[in-house]
Amino acid sequence: MKRIILVTLLCMTGLSVKVCGQLQKGTKHWAGTVNLTGIHTHRKDPPGAPSGSSYFAVYPSVQAGWFTRNNRMIGVGLGSSLYFLHNKSELASQTYRAGLNNLSLSLSPFIRQYKSLSAKWALFLHSNANFSYLRVTNFQDSVKDFDTGYSVGLQVNPGISYWFSSRFALESDVNLLSLGLKYQHLQDVNSVNFNSGITTGLSNYFLLRASWYLQ
């Protein structure tokens, strides 16, 4: 069903003839977003052996694009992912610490096709390749070790844009309908991942992004 919806959206954008003023050839596009998440827990049970854990992640990204023709944009995105996990426990007056730090840096060239719905609303279909550098650091007390790797992938997802003014808009990828394929090499392990947009977190289906369209 998701493939049928994606093909329908592609046909709609490919046959679009209506041009919103912000989607004309020659318009420049800038966009950015930052996604933050984290949690901290602390346990006092059993008595005399408290423990705690902290998790924090931040995902900043920026995009730059140029309309090479009406309703069609090509561009490139830069993104990163920072993930921190820290565990602490005390036993017999001794403190033990362990954790994991993940870092990824990505480059994503893309093509985006728009379909104007009105002067303020538009649908788009976003297709991109992704090239990422990965670094994982594990630590236990004073002992640390790390490994590096990479990933490459392809992603297609629809989205929607709403303009508050002629230059500023909010847009969101509709990840519920996305399709993706990724190959990853990390810690001497090769893996291939297919993503059909299924996720247990509703907030992951939609991610707002601030966008500027400059003519």
Backbone as ProteinMPNN parsed JSONL, in Angstrom:
{"seq_chain_A": "MKRIILVTLLCMTGLSVKVCGQLQKGTKHWAGTVNLTGIHTHRKDPPGAPSGSSYFAVYPSVQAGWFTRNNRMIGVGLGSSLYFLHNKSELASQTYRAGLNNLSLSLSPFIRQYKSLSAKWALFLHSNANFSYLRVTNFQDSVKDFDTGYSVGLQVNPGISYWFSSRFALESDVNLLSLGLKYQHLQDVNSVNFNSGITTGLSNYFLLRASWYLQ", "coords_chain_A": {"N_chain_A": [[0.826, -1.203, 0.0], [1.969, 1.234, 0.782], [3.847, 1.587, -1.235], [2.181, 2.027, -3.419], [1.013, 4.473, -2.727], [3.309, 6.114, -2.703], [4.086, 5.959, -5.406], [1.857, 7.164, -6.557], [2.078, 9.782, -5.512], [4.487, 10.507, -6.735], [3.709, 10.528, -9.419], [1.859, 12.617, -9.323], [3.506, 14.811, -8.645], [5.264, 14.789, -10.774], [3.628, 15.456, -12.928], [2.891, 18.002, -12.441], [1.747, 21.303, -13.077], [1.067, 23.706, -12.118], [2.543, 26.523, -10.671], [3.854, 27.603, -7.726], [4.697, 30.795, -6.366], [7.051, 30.715, -4.871], [8.399, 28.58, -5.863], [9.678, 28.826, -8.259], [11.931, 28.651, -11.062], [15.328, 29.348, -10.373], [15.056, 30.171, -7.741], [16.456, 30.149, -4.473], [17.104, 27.908, -1.778], [17.082, 27.41, 1.713], [17.412, 25.519, 4.668], [16.884, 24.24, 7.989], [17.177, 22.228, 10.974], [16.902, 21.072, 14.377], [16.93, 18.31, 16.4], [16.199, 17.133, 19.582], [16.629, 14.825, 22.257], [16.294, 13.067, 25.365], [16.931, 11.404, 28.552], [16.917, 10.774, 32.076], [17.604, 8.601, 34.716], [17.327, 7.393, 38.09], [18.101, 5.151, 40.635], [17.467, 3.907, 43.911], [17.315, 1.47, 44.974], [18.779, -1.683, 45.414], [19.097, -0.699, 48.963], [21.994, 1.209, 49.73], [23.264, 0.66, 47.394], [23.068, 2.523, 45.099], [22.105, 3.449, 41.719], [22.339, 4.787, 38.406], [21.364, 6.174, 35.208], [21.974, 7.924, 32.166], [20.789, 9.383, 29.197], [21.272, 10.991, 26.138], [20.64, 12.699, 23.109], [21.301, 14.419, 20.079], [20.343, 15.857, 16.995], [21.314, 17.712, 14.624], [20.752, 19.404, 11.469], [21.232, 20.731, 8.162], [20.142, 22.207, 5.042], [20.715, 23.028, 1.623], [19.56, 24.34, -1.412], [18.719, 24.612, -4.959], [16.495, 25.805, -7.384], [16.316, 24.356, -10.361], [14.516, 24.22, -12.354], [11.021, 25.067, -12.774], [9.266, 24.063, -9.923], [11.081, 22.036, -9.354], [13.848, 21.029, -7.486], [17.311, 20.816, -6.793], [19.841, 19.801, -4.506], [21.844, 19.782, -1.479], [22.377, 18.171, 1.623], [23.586, 18.508, 4.969], [24.338, 16.735, 7.848], [24.352, 15.604, 11.296], [24.78, 13.306, 13.998], [24.666, 12.943, 17.423], [25.165, 10.91, 20.132], [24.786, 9.959, 23.448], [25.343, 7.767, 26.105], [25.289, 6.965, 29.455], [26.145, 5.118, 32.267], [25.995, 4.626, 35.793], [27.008, 3.194, 38.822], [27.042, 2.209, 42.29], [28.724, 0.234, 44.591], [29.581, -1.353, 47.514], [31.024, 0.899, 48.414], [32.403, 1.506, 46.137], [32.607, 3.069, 42.976], [31.285, 2.59, 39.801], [31.577, 3.162, 36.374], [30.246, 3.288, 33.112], [29.74, 3.436, 29.567], [28.547, 4.727, 26.37], [29.366, 6.406, 23.423], [28.226, 7.78, 20.478], [28.915, 8.976, 17.213], [28.006, 10.493, 14.184], [28.506, 11.74, 10.905], [27.075, 13.174, 8.081], [26.554, 13.388, 4.525], [24.295, 14.448, 2.096], [23.241, 14.471, -0.987], [20.436, 15.597, -2.956], [17.269, 15.365, -4.761], [14.302, 17.141, -5.299], [10.882, 17.189, -5.942], [8.132, 19.276, -6.419], [4.591, 19.785, -5.838], [2.261, 22.13, -6.254], [-0.385, 23.083, -4.159], [-1.819, 25.268, -3.338], [-1.508, 28.847, -2.859], [-0.077, 28.773, -0.514], [0.338, 26.145, 0.298], [2.058, 23.077, -0.425], [2.877, 19.9, -1.789], [5.653, 17.588, -1.697], [8.095, 15.388, -3.156], [10.835, 13.797, -1.973], [14.014, 12.734, -2.787], [17.012, 11.16, -1.967], [20.557, 10.482, -1.738], [22.784, 9.071, 0.69], [25.715, 9.536, 2.544], [27.739, 8.525, 5.112], [29.937, 9.07, 7.888], [31.022, 7.157, 10.62], [31.525, 6.874, 14.125], [32.235, 5.123, 17.026], [32.449, 5.043, 20.502], [33.335, 3.229, 23.308], [33.331, 3.001, 26.852], [34.606, 2.032, 30.021], [34.906, 2.711, 33.233], [38.137, 3.87, 33.47], [38.96, 2.874, 31.081], [38.951, 2.981, 27.601], [37.725, 2.394, 24.304], [37.511, 2.584, 20.757], [35.842, 2.606, 17.554], [35.651, 2.984, 14.0], [33.577, 3.602, 11.119], [31.429, 3.388, 8.205], [28.557, 4.357, 6.243], [26.281, 3.934, 3.521], [23.492, 4.954, 1.582], [20.115, 5.03, 0.198], [17.202, 7.049, 0.001], [13.706, 7.7, -0.089], [11.083, 9.903, 0.366], [7.879, 11.38, 0.966], [6.604, 14.75, 1.518], [5.427, 17.844, 3.047], [4.827, 21.338, 2.647], [4.347, 24.557, 4.161], [3.774, 27.955, 3.685], [4.456, 30.819, 5.552], [5.102, 33.334, 4.826], [6.281, 35.049, 1.875], [8.875, 34.228, 1.834], [9.458, 32.569, 4.023], [8.932, 29.329, 5.348], [7.437, 26.433, 6.889], [8.264, 23.043, 6.85], [7.669, 19.5, 6.503], [8.87, 16.22, 6.536], [7.154, 13.281, 5.636], [7.584, 10.659, 7.191], [6.289, 8.298, 7.631], [5.558, 7.221, 5.21], [7.899, 6.62, 3.93], [10.64, 5.17, 2.054], [13.579, 3.264, 2.214], [17.031, 2.253, 1.785], [19.951, 0.921, 3.153], [23.456, 0.428, 3.51], [25.841, -0.632, 5.858], [29.008, -0.465, 7.431], [30.67, -1.34, 10.252], [32.695, -1.805, 13.058], [33.849, -4.184, 12.055], [31.619, -5.449, 11.086], [29.273, -6.057, 8.608], [26.261, -4.783, 7.361], [22.953, -4.73, 5.978], [20.187, -2.69, 5.604], [16.738, -2.339, 5.265], [14.265, 0.093, 5.066], [10.975, 0.773, 5.652], [9.536, 2.831, 6.675], [8.187, 2.179, 8.979], [7.747, 2.686, 12.39], [7.92, 2.765, 15.972], [7.571, 5.106, 17.295], [5.506, 7.839, 17.295], [6.264, 10.49, 16.965], [8.395, 10.309, 15.276], [7.367, 10.103, 12.771], [6.826, 12.582, 11.678], [8.736, 15.477, 11.148], [9.409, 18.702, 11.83], [10.766, 21.395, 9.902], [12.489, 24.396, 9.514], [12.355, 26.679, 6.801], [13.754, 28.663, 4.163], [13.023, 30.541, 1.289], [14.535, 32.098, -1.276], [14.56, 34.556, -3.725]], "CA_chain_A": [[0.0, 0.0, 0.0], [2.849, 2.399, 0.839], [4.457, 1.774, -2.548], [1.159, 2.608, -4.289], [0.888, 5.892, -2.356], [4.514, 6.806, -3.163], [4.022, 6.072, -6.862], [0.829, 8.165, -6.848], [2.659, 11.102, -5.24], [5.483, 10.783, -7.772], [2.986, 10.903, -10.636], [1.274, 13.939, -9.108], [4.55, 15.84, -8.719], [5.838, 14.783, -12.113], [2.699, 16.051, -13.882], [2.452, 19.301, -11.936], [1.908, 22.429, -13.978], [0.859, 24.92, -11.346], [3.795, 26.949, -10.06], [3.783, 28.544, -6.617], [5.695, 31.834, -6.574], [8.298, 30.377, -4.205], [8.955, 27.369, -6.468], [10.086, 29.139, -9.619], [13.328, 28.446, -11.43], [16.221, 30.397, -9.89], [14.888, 30.383, -6.306], [17.4, 29.453, -3.596], [16.425, 27.308, -0.628], [17.897, 27.097, 2.893], [16.573, 24.921, 5.702], [17.624, 23.658, 9.1], [16.403, 21.726, 12.107], [17.643, 20.42, 15.458], [16.066, 17.42, 17.166], [16.828, 16.784, 20.853], [15.926, 13.874, 23.103], [17.123, 12.64, 26.485], [16.269, 10.874, 29.738], [17.803, 10.486, 33.203], [16.959, 7.776, 35.734], [18.118, 7.168, 39.305], [17.519, 4.116, 41.467], [18.024, 3.763, 45.251], [17.041, 0.099, 45.398], [18.688, -1.907, 46.863], [19.761, 0.322, 49.795], [23.446, 1.125, 49.77], [23.823, 0.404, 46.057], [22.311, 3.326, 44.127], [22.587, 3.42, 40.345], [21.656, 5.744, 37.55], [21.751, 6.177, 33.801], [21.61, 9.13, 31.431], [20.808, 9.246, 27.743], [21.048, 12.263, 25.467], [20.94, 12.653, 21.681], [20.999, 15.643, 19.331], [20.441, 15.603, 15.555], [21.214, 18.93, 13.812], [20.937, 19.231, 10.028], [20.969, 21.894, 7.311], [19.986, 21.908, 3.627], [20.806, 24.118, 0.654], [19.072, 23.854, -2.699], [18.5, 25.561, -6.036], [15.487, 25.368, -8.334], [16.855, 24.331, -11.72], [13.34, 24.43, -13.185], [9.852, 25.268, -11.937], [8.818, 22.947, -9.081], [12.111, 21.007, -9.152], [15.02, 21.542, -6.782], [18.426, 19.93, -6.464], [20.574, 20.395, -3.397], [22.674, 18.924, -0.646], [22.139, 18.298, 3.051], [24.639, 18.136, 5.91], [23.724, 16.371, 9.123], [25.172, 14.882, 12.266], [24.065, 12.652, 15.093], [25.48, 12.78, 18.622], [24.414, 10.034, 21.032], [25.555, 9.712, 24.66], [24.721, 6.896, 27.096], [26.2, 6.889, 30.603], [25.624, 4.355, 33.404], [26.801, 4.768, 37.004], [26.514, 2.375, 39.93], [27.889, 2.18, 43.474], [28.642, -1.03, 45.319], [30.656, -1.496, 48.516], [31.784, 2.161, 48.403], [33.097, 1.641, 44.872], [31.79, 3.64, 41.91], [31.58, 2.02, 38.495], [31.011, 3.948, 35.278], [30.351, 2.691, 31.773], [28.897, 4.194, 28.649], [28.696, 4.627, 24.925], [29.22, 7.655, 22.675], [28.156, 7.581, 19.024], [28.983, 10.173, 16.379], [27.925, 10.284, 12.742], [28.483, 12.92, 10.051], [26.509, 12.699, 6.825], [26.396, 14.244, 3.351], [23.125, 13.905, 1.402], [22.723, 15.148, -2.189], [19.037, 15.232, -3.127], [16.381, 15.954, -5.758], [12.959, 17.289, -4.729], [9.851, 17.613, -6.884], [6.991, 19.868, -5.715], [3.269, 19.913, -6.434], [1.565, 23.224, -5.587], [-1.796, 22.898, -3.844], [-2.381, 26.618, -3.256], [-0.429, 29.83, -2.715], [0.656, 28.53, 0.728], [0.569, 24.723, 0.546], [2.626, 22.28, -1.51], [3.433, 18.577, -1.516], [6.902, 17.325, -2.401], [8.694, 14.061, -3.066], [12.255, 14.035, -1.706], [14.861, 11.558, -3.031], [18.388, 11.512, -1.647], [21.583, 9.516, -1.375], [23.36, 9.439, 1.983], [27.048, 9.018, 2.817], [27.977, 8.871, 6.516], [31.099, 8.615, 8.655], [30.545, 6.707, 11.92], [32.539, 6.641, 15.163], [31.628, 4.596, 18.25], [33.378, 4.98, 21.623], [32.87, 2.535, 24.507], [34.229, 3.2, 27.977], [34.293, 1.418, 31.307], [35.821, 3.392, 34.145], [39.168, 4.635, 32.753], [39.325, 2.152, 29.862], [38.163, 3.397, 26.441], [38.091, 1.892, 22.98], [36.629, 3.152, 19.746], [35.926, 2.056, 16.215], [35.065, 3.853, 12.987], [32.954, 2.909, 10.002], [30.737, 4.237, 7.25], [27.311, 3.828, 5.696], [25.772, 4.554, 2.302], [22.102, 4.568, 1.438], [19.166, 5.759, -0.637], [15.96, 7.301, 0.737], [12.641, 8.42, -0.773], [9.973, 10.181, 1.264], [7.06, 12.544, 0.641], [6.554, 15.784, 2.537], [4.489, 18.942, 2.835], [5.342, 22.662, 3.018], [3.376, 25.636, 4.364], [4.452, 29.245, 3.694], [3.922, 31.889, 6.384], [5.346, 34.538, 4.042], [6.843, 34.697, 0.571], [10.228, 33.702, 1.996], [9.618, 31.638, 5.138], [7.982, 28.22, 5.373], [7.704, 25.239, 7.681], [8.041, 21.845, 6.062], [7.802, 18.264, 7.256], [8.914, 14.937, 5.841], [6.166, 12.316, 6.127], [8.4, 9.454, 7.235], [5.417, 7.13, 7.655], [5.462, 6.701, 3.849], [9.236, 6.622, 3.345], [11.301, 3.932, 1.663], [15.024, 3.473, 2.272], [17.943, 1.114, 1.757], [21.233, 1.377, 3.684], [24.535, -0.515, 3.793], [26.686, -0.094, 6.925], [30.189, -1.215, 7.863], [31.107, -0.811, 11.545], [33.242, -2.818, 13.964], [34.042, -5.401, 11.27], [30.318, -6.049, 10.807], [28.573, -5.49, 7.461], [24.819, -4.982, 7.482], [22.083, -4.088, 5.004], [18.939, -2.374, 6.273], [15.643, -1.803, 4.456], [13.366, 0.871, 5.916], [9.704, 1.066, 4.99], [8.852, 3.912, 7.379], [7.517, 1.71, 10.178], [8.433, 3.036, 13.623], [7.038, 2.72, 17.132], [7.43, 6.449, 17.836], [4.713, 8.684, 16.412], [6.987, 11.734, 16.688], [9.356, 10.074, 14.2], [6.684, 10.149, 11.486], [6.839, 13.942, 11.183], [9.797, 16.295, 11.724], [9.3, 20.046, 11.277], [12.012, 22.003, 9.477], [12.345, 25.787, 9.095], [12.885, 26.813, 5.449], [13.754, 29.977, 3.547], [13.041, 30.522, -0.178], [15.026, 33.408, -1.656], [14.617, 34.759, -5.167]], "C_chain_A": [[0.865, 1.259, 0.0], [3.493, 2.674, -0.507], [3.457, 2.411, -3.509], [1.015, 4.106, -4.013], [2.093, 6.683, -2.85], [4.497, 6.993, -4.676], [2.993, 7.115, -7.271], [1.353, 9.576, -6.634], [3.686, 11.479, -6.293], [4.811, 11.207, -9.069], [2.394, 12.301, -10.512], [2.316, 15.033, -9.249], [5.137, 15.918, -10.114], [4.953, 15.46, -13.138], [2.267, 17.455, -13.47], [2.725, 20.406, -12.948], [1.726, 23.75, -13.247], [2.146, 25.268, -10.611], [3.51, 27.948, -8.958], [4.922, 29.549, -6.787], [7.041, 31.513, -5.962], [9.023, 29.211, -4.882], [9.415, 27.591, -7.899], [11.575, 28.879, -9.826], [14.177, 29.639, -10.971], [16.106, 30.672, -8.406], [15.91, 29.555, -5.533], [16.672, 29.009, -2.329], [17.433, 27.014, 0.475], [16.969, 26.544, 3.968], [17.451, 24.326, 6.795], [16.705, 23.194, 10.206], [17.353, 21.117, 13.131], [16.65, 19.594, 16.263], [16.816, 16.962, 18.41], [15.971, 15.762, 21.589], [16.86, 13.418, 24.217], [16.299, 12.125, 27.641], [17.313, 10.617, 30.814], [17.021, 9.685, 34.232], [17.914, 7.569, 36.902], [17.387, 6.163, 40.184], [18.239, 4.058, 42.813], [17.82, 2.349, 45.8], [18.033, -0.843, 44.709], [19.414, -0.829, 47.669], [21.267, 0.115, 49.827], [24.086, 0.862, 48.429], [23.03, 1.191, 45.015], [22.928, 3.222, 42.731], [21.791, 4.426, 39.529], [22.149, 5.643, 36.123], [21.248, 7.462, 33.156], [21.747, 8.868, 29.94], [20.492, 10.6, 27.137], [21.449, 12.134, 24.004], [20.521, 13.967, 21.038], [21.275, 15.371, 17.855], [20.269, 16.922, 14.792], [21.416, 18.63, 12.333], [20.604, 20.526, 9.305], [20.867, 21.422, 5.867], [20.173, 23.178, 2.809], [20.388, 23.573, -0.697], [18.845, 24.982, -3.682], [17.454, 24.979, -6.984], [16.046, 25.48, -9.75], [15.748, 24.459, -12.764], [12.144, 24.616, -12.254], [9.457, 23.966, -11.246], [9.859, 21.855, -8.862], [13.367, 21.628, -8.563], [16.057, 20.437, -6.648], [19.219, 20.603, -5.349], [21.387, 19.372, -2.645], [22.346, 19.205, 0.817], [23.357, 17.856, 3.845], [23.986, 17.846, 7.251], [24.702, 15.668, 10.032], [24.261, 14.29, 13.333], [25.036, 12.453, 16.242], [24.648, 12.045, 19.672], [25.293, 9.703, 22.235], [24.734, 8.829, 25.61], [25.713, 6.668, 28.222], [25.497, 6.155, 31.743], [26.577, 4.48, 34.584], [26.172, 3.925, 38.11], [27.535, 2.388, 41.061], [27.652, 0.871, 44.218], [29.851, -1.151, 46.237], [31.608, -0.306, 48.463], [32.626, 2.339, 47.153], [32.122, 2.16, 43.81], [32.244, 3.087, 40.567], [30.854, 2.84, 37.425], [31.243, 3.222, 33.952], [29.431, 3.478, 30.852], [29.267, 3.986, 27.196], [28.464, 5.992, 24.312], [29.246, 7.346, 21.182], [28.191, 8.925, 18.31], [28.837, 9.764, 14.92], [27.853, 11.631, 12.045], [28.042, 12.47, 8.669], [26.433, 13.801, 5.777], [25.298, 13.628, 2.483], [22.736, 14.764, 0.202], [21.295, 14.673, -2.458], [18.407, 15.921, -4.341], [14.989, 16.006, -5.144], [12.009, 17.854, -5.784], [8.623, 18.077, -6.104], [5.717, 19.776, -6.543], [2.511, 20.978, -5.652], [0.104, 22.87, -5.372], [-2.531, 24.223, -3.786], [-1.208, 27.577, -3.147], [0.436, 29.55, -1.49], [1.008, 27.064, 0.966], [1.161, 24.043, -0.681], [3.045, 20.918, -0.974], [4.773, 18.449, -2.218], [7.299, 15.869, -2.218], [10.205, 14.249, -3.053], [13.022, 12.731, -1.882], [16.309, 11.934, -2.774], [19.268, 10.281, -1.482], [22.219, 9.998, -0.071], [24.704, 8.741, 2.167], [27.449, 9.48, 4.222], [29.286, 8.288, 7.028], [30.624, 8.306, 10.07], [31.726, 6.511, 12.874], [31.822, 6.233, 16.452], [32.716, 4.483, 19.316], [32.712, 4.284, 22.799], [33.854, 2.814, 25.644], [33.68, 2.488, 29.213], [35.333, 1.879, 32.3], [36.853, 4.167, 33.333], [39.585, 3.979, 31.442], [38.38, 2.56, 28.731], [38.64, 2.672, 25.196], [37.079, 2.432, 21.982], [36.842, 2.444, 18.417], [35.249, 3.027, 15.262], [34.484, 3.014, 11.862], [32.281, 3.899, 9.074], [29.421, 3.576, 6.854], [26.958, 4.6, 4.433], [24.329, 4.09, 2.135], [21.337, 5.447, 0.474], [17.859, 5.887, 0.121], [14.996, 8.082, -0.14], [11.528, 8.654, 0.222], [9.187, 11.389, 0.78], [7.103, 13.556, 1.778], [5.567, 16.867, 2.161], [5.101, 20.236, 3.343], [4.189, 23.642, 3.185], [4.133, 26.946, 4.505], [3.718, 30.238, 4.589], [4.101, 33.244, 5.706], [5.951, 34.097, 2.716], [8.22, 34.06, 0.685], [10.354, 32.608, 3.048], [8.52, 30.588, 5.14], [8.41, 27.195, 6.414], [7.392, 24.036, 6.81], [8.265, 20.61, 6.919], [7.891, 17.091, 6.304], [7.863, 14.027, 6.465], [6.847, 10.946, 6.118], [7.578, 8.171, 7.294], [5.359, 6.453, 6.284], [6.825, 6.599, 3.17], [9.683, 5.212, 2.966], [12.807, 4.183, 1.66], [15.797, 2.167, 2.256], [19.316, 1.605, 2.184], [22.186, 0.2, 3.892], [25.466, 0.127, 4.814], [27.816, -1.053, 7.257], [30.7, -0.574, 9.145], [31.545, -1.979, 12.423], [33.332, -4.184, 13.281], [32.748, -6.151, 11.0], [29.685, -5.321, 9.63], [27.084, -5.783, 7.588], [24.099, -4.205, 6.392], [20.729, -3.906, 5.66], [17.943, -1.789, 5.276], [14.647, -1.141, 5.374], [12.111, 1.215, 5.138], [8.899, 2.126, 5.728], [8.151, 3.479, 8.635], [8.355, 2.072, 11.395], [7.438, 3.025, 14.778], [6.822, 4.094, 17.739], [6.686, 7.367, 16.875], [5.444, 9.963, 16.047], [7.999, 11.56, 15.568], [8.713, 10.113, 12.82], [6.785, 11.531, 10.849], [7.934, 14.729, 11.903], [9.771, 17.657, 11.057], [10.675, 20.625, 10.989], [11.72, 23.431, 9.023], [13.046, 25.978, 7.757], [12.764, 28.25, 4.95], [13.879, 29.831, 2.031], [13.383, 31.93, -0.647], [15.159, 33.512, -3.166], [15.58, 35.884, -5.506]], "O_chain_A": [[0.552, 2.233, -0.685], [3.674, 3.829, -0.894], [3.837, 3.248, -4.328], [0.91, 4.908, -4.94], [1.938, 7.793, -3.359], [4.851, 8.061, -5.175], [3.216, 7.869, -8.219], [1.117, 10.464, -7.453], [3.757, 12.637, -6.704], [5.273, 12.127, -9.743], [2.417, 13.079, -11.466], [2.067, 16.059, -9.884], [5.472, 17.005, -10.586], [5.459, 15.991, -14.126], [1.372, 18.033, -14.086], [3.777, 20.447, -13.587], [2.184, 24.793, -13.714], [2.767, 24.401, -9.997], [2.98, 29.027, -9.221], [5.988, 29.201, -7.292], [8.071, 31.972, -6.456], [10.151, 28.89, -4.507], [9.528, 26.637, -8.669], [12.364, 28.89, -8.881], [13.791, 30.793, -11.157], [16.972, 31.343, -7.845], [16.196, 28.411, -5.886], [15.736, 29.667, -1.875], [18.496, 26.448, 0.225], [15.862, 27.049, 4.155], [18.603, 23.959, 6.561], [15.593, 23.698, 10.36], [18.462, 20.7, 12.798], [15.647, 20.117, 16.749], [17.936, 16.46, 18.313], [14.742, 15.824, 21.549], [18.077, 13.386, 24.037], [15.096, 12.377, 27.709], [18.457, 10.281, 30.508], [15.899, 10.05, 34.582], [19.134, 7.569, 36.738], [16.193, 6.31, 40.444], [19.465, 4.147, 42.869], [18.122, 2.078, 46.962], [18.121, -0.8, 43.481], [20.258, -0.118, 47.124], [21.751, -1.012, 49.937], [25.312, 0.84, 48.319], [22.39, 0.599, 44.145], [24.118, 2.943, 42.584], [20.707, 4.853, 39.925], [23.22, 5.094, 35.86], [20.222, 8.013, 33.556], [22.691, 8.221, 29.487], [19.559, 11.279, 27.565], [22.475, 11.531, 23.689], [19.506, 14.556, 21.412], [22.278, 14.755, 17.495], [19.159, 17.22, 14.351], [22.159, 17.715, 11.976], [19.792, 21.321, 9.778], [21.421, 20.386, 5.499], [19.829, 24.272, 3.257], [20.803, 22.483, -1.091], [18.783, 26.152, -3.305], [17.518, 23.803, -7.343], [16.223, 26.583, -10.268], [16.017, 24.77, -13.924], [12.252, 24.346, -11.058], [9.33, 22.917, -11.878], [9.55, 20.838, -8.241], [13.884, 22.623, -9.072], [15.723, 19.275, -6.419], [19.26, 21.83, -5.262], [21.593, 18.249, -3.106], [22.071, 20.344, 1.194], [24.073, 16.94, 3.441], [23.17, 18.633, 7.731], [25.751, 15.195, 9.594], [23.128, 14.728, 13.529], [26.103, 11.865, 16.066], [23.568, 12.497, 20.052], [26.415, 9.224, 22.071], [23.569, 9.118, 25.882], [26.84, 6.233, 27.987], [24.391, 6.523, 32.138], [27.797, 4.446, 34.421], [24.957, 3.944, 38.306], [28.732, 2.556, 40.832], [26.512, 0.465, 44.439], [30.995, -1.063, 45.793], [32.829, -0.467, 48.467], [33.477, 3.228, 47.104], [30.966, 1.742, 43.756], [33.43, 3.112, 40.237], [29.674, 3.164, 37.563], [32.296, 2.628, 33.719], [28.47, 4.105, 31.297], [30.15, 3.203, 26.845], [27.485, 6.666, 24.636], [30.185, 6.721, 20.688], [27.57, 9.892, 18.753], [29.467, 8.806, 14.47], [27.212, 12.559, 12.539], [28.571, 11.494, 8.136], [26.271, 14.979, 6.096], [25.348, 12.439, 2.166], [21.964, 15.709, 0.362], [20.967, 13.509, -2.226], [18.927, 16.904, -4.867], [14.54, 15.034, -4.537], [12.299, 18.861, -6.429], [8.129, 17.361, -5.232], [5.754, 19.699, -7.771], [2.153, 20.75, -4.496], [-0.57, 22.41, -6.293], [-3.709, 24.309, -4.134], [-0.055, 27.183, -3.319], [1.567, 30.03, -1.418], [1.897, 26.774, 1.766], [0.825, 24.374, -1.818], [3.511, 20.802, 0.159], [5.015, 19.12, -3.221], [6.897, 15.209, -1.26], [10.784, 14.789, -3.996], [12.729, 11.739, -1.214], [16.788, 12.933, -3.311], [18.8, 9.196, -1.138], [22.195, 11.19, 0.233], [24.826, 7.531, 1.976], [27.494, 10.68, 4.494], [29.689, 7.183, 6.663], [29.9, 9.105, 10.664], [32.79, 6.04, 12.472], [30.909, 6.924, 16.907], [33.774, 3.903, 19.073], [31.642, 4.701, 23.242], [35.065, 2.859, 25.426], [32.471, 2.365, 29.41], [36.498, 1.489, 32.223], [36.473, 5.052, 32.567], [40.478, 4.483, 30.761], [37.16, 2.494, 28.88], [39.826, 2.374, 25.057], [35.93, 2.702, 22.33], [37.856, 1.788, 18.184], [34.379, 3.799, 15.664], [34.857, 1.856, 11.68], [32.529, 5.102, 9.145], [29.207, 2.389, 7.1], [27.296, 5.775, 4.296], [23.986, 2.966, 2.503], [21.835, 6.467, -0.002], [17.443, 4.954, 0.808], [15.396, 9.006, -0.847], [11.067, 7.711, 0.865], [9.771, 12.327, 0.237], [7.582, 13.252, 2.871], [4.946, 16.821, 1.099], [5.81, 20.24, 4.349], [3.192, 23.581, 2.466], [5.03, 27.057, 5.339], [2.522, 30.476, 4.421], [3.354, 34.186, 5.972], [6.113, 32.902, 2.469], [8.688, 33.422, -0.258], [11.274, 31.793, 2.972], [7.342, 30.897, 4.962], [9.584, 27.1, 6.772], [6.377, 24.011, 6.113], [8.96, 20.663, 7.934], [7.092, 16.971, 5.375], [7.702, 14.005, 7.685], [6.708, 10.176, 5.168], [8.097, 7.084, 7.038], [5.135, 5.246, 6.201], [6.891, 6.5, 1.945], [9.18, 4.214, 3.481], [13.26, 5.211, 1.156], [15.292, 1.119, 2.658], [19.809, 2.597, 1.646], [21.798, -0.864, 4.374], [25.844, 1.289, 4.667], [27.628, -2.266, 7.352], [31.113, 0.585, 9.144], [30.862, -2.999, 12.517], [32.945, -5.204, 13.851], [32.768, -7.349, 10.716], [29.572, -4.096, 9.651], [26.695, -6.911, 7.891], [24.568, -3.16, 5.941], [20.176, -4.855, 6.215], [18.265, -0.86, 4.535], [14.22, -1.74, 6.361], [12.171, 1.866, 4.095], [7.714, 2.309, 5.449], [7.561, 4.317, 9.318], [9.553, 1.791, 11.426], [6.246, 3.253, 14.575], [5.972, 4.246, 18.616], [7.166, 7.645, 15.776], [5.273, 10.477, 14.942], [8.425, 12.544, 14.964], [9.414, 10.151, 11.809], [6.825, 11.649, 9.624], [8.049, 14.657, 13.127], [10.07, 17.777, 9.869], [11.631, 20.385, 11.727], [10.803, 23.654, 8.233], [14.173, 25.518, 7.567], [11.807, 28.957, 5.267], [14.733, 29.091, 1.542], [12.602, 32.858, -0.438], [15.787, 32.67, -3.807], [15.764, 36.206, -6.679]]}, "name": "protein", "num_of_chains": 1, "seq": "MKRIILVTLLCMTGLSVKVCGQLQKGTKHWAGTVNLTGIHTHRKDPPGAPSGSSYFAVYPSVQAGWFTRNNRMIGVGLGSSLYFLHNKSELASQTYRAGLNNLSLSLSPFIRQYKSLSAKWALFLHSNANFSYLRVTNFQDSVKDFDTGYSVGLQVNPGISYWFSSRFALESDVNLLSLGLKYQHLQDVNSVNFNSGITTGLSNYFLLRASWYLQ"}
